[in-house]
Structures are given as C-alpha cells and as structure tokens.
Amino acid sequence: MYAMLSLDLDRLTTSDQRKIFYEHLKNEKWVKISKVTTTWRASFEASVTEAGAIQTTKNDVAMAAKKAGVTSYDAIVHIGANEPAAF
C-alpha cells in the first residue's frame, strides 16, 4: 500500500521551518517526489488498513509541523495499491 501526500505550507513559513518540517518527514520514511513541489510518497506494509495509513500520515504531518513551528498548512493524501507514477 502506498500513500501520496501533497502539502501547502503557509507562505510565511521560513526556509528553516521548511527544512525542519521536511527532515521530520524524511525521518518517518517519506520520500519527496522530485518532479512535483511539496509532494511525497510513502509505503506501508500490506497489513496496514487505508484508515491506518491515513492516520499515520496525519500524525507524521502534525508532528513535522509541531517540530518546525508551522501552525498553518493544507494537506491531501491518497492511499492506493500502486506506487505513485511521476513523469
């Protein structure tokens, strides 16, 4: 199971805050998709439910925001059986 996450951080977010935010996502095994700005992917074990993957994603983003001091962001996640295709 895979997740694709797209983020919009508040325009007032500093470059240092972004760095901390992104580092936390990387530490949680998220991989930045190089072709699209602020889009990430992660893989989950087959036993993880869709609801579980969504909750884990929410937790990862919330913790990244907390660590970075980011108070405003928008996020969207899609869960699917196949890895996102970048082109």
C-alpha positions as CSV (number, residue, x, y, z in Angstrom):
1,M,0.0,0.0,0.0
2,Y,1.3,3.5,-0.9
3,A,0.4,7.0,0.2
4,M,0.9,10.2,-1.9
5,L,0.9,13.3,0.2
6,S,0.8,16.9,-1.1
7,L,1.4,19.8,1.2
8,D,1.0,23.6,1.1
9,L,2.8,25.3,3.9
10,D,1.7,28.8,4.8
11,R,3.5,31.4,2.7
12,L,5.0,32.9,5.8
13,T,6.8,29.6,6.6
14,T,10.6,30.3,6.8
15,S,13.2,28.3,4.9
16,D,14.5,27.0,8.3
17,Q,11.0,25.8,9.3
18,R,10.6,24.1,5.9
19,K,13.9,22.3,6.4
20,I,12.9,21.0,9.8
21,F,9.4,20.0,8.6
22,Y,10.9,18.1,5.6
23,E,13.6,16.5,7.7
24,H,10.9,15.0,10.0
25,L,9.0,13.6,7.0
26,K,12.2,12.0,5.7
27,N,12.9,10.5,9.1
28,E,9.4,9.0,9.0
29,K,10.3,7.3,5.7
30,W,8.6,9.7,3.4
31,V,10.3,10.3,0.1
32,K,10.0,13.6,-1.8
33,I,8.8,13.2,-5.3
34,S,11.3,15.2,-7.3
35,K,9.1,16.1,-10.2
36,V,6.4,17.9,-8.2
37,T,7.0,20.5,-5.5
38,T,5.9,19.5,-1.9
39,T,4.7,16.1,-2.9
40,W,5.8,13.0,-1.0
41,R,5.2,9.2,-1.1
42,A,5.5,6.5,1.5
43,S,4.9,2.8,1.5
44,F,3.1,0.8,4.2
45,E,3.0,-2.9,5.0
46,A,0.2,-4.9,3.3
47,S,-1.4,-5.4,6.7
48,V,-2.0,-1.7,7.2
49,T,-5.6,-0.5,6.5
50,E,-6.4,2.5,4.5
51,A,-7.7,4.2,7.7
52,G,-4.4,3.3,9.4
53,A,-2.3,4.8,6.6
54,I,-4.3,8.0,6.6
55,Q,-4.0,8.3,10.4
56,T,-0.3,7.7,10.3
57,T,0.1,10.3,7.6
58,K,-1.9,12.8,9.7
59,N,0.3,12.1,12.7
60,D,3.5,12.4,10.7
61,V,2.5,15.8,9.2
62,A,1.2,17.1,12.6
63,M,4.5,16.1,14.3
64,A,6.5,17.7,11.5
65,A,4.5,20.9,11.8
66,K,5.0,20.9,15.6
67,K,8.7,20.3,15.4
68,A,9.1,23.1,12.8
69,G,6.8,25.6,14.5
70,V,4.5,25.6,11.5
71,T,1.0,26.5,12.5
72,S,-0.8,26.7,9.2
73,Y,-0.7,24.2,6.4
74,D,-3.0,22.3,4.0
75,A,-2.5,18.6,3.1
76,I,-4.1,16.0,1.0
77,V,-3.3,12.3,1.0
78,H,-4.3,9.5,-1.4
79,I,-3.9,5.8,-0.5
80,G,-3.6,3.2,-3.2
81,A,-2.2,-0.2,-4.0
82,N,0.3,1.1,-6.5
83,E,3.3,3.5,-6.1
84,P,2.6,7.0,-7.5
85,A,4.0,7.5,-11.0
86,A,5.9,10.6,-11.7
87,F,6.5,11.8,-15.2
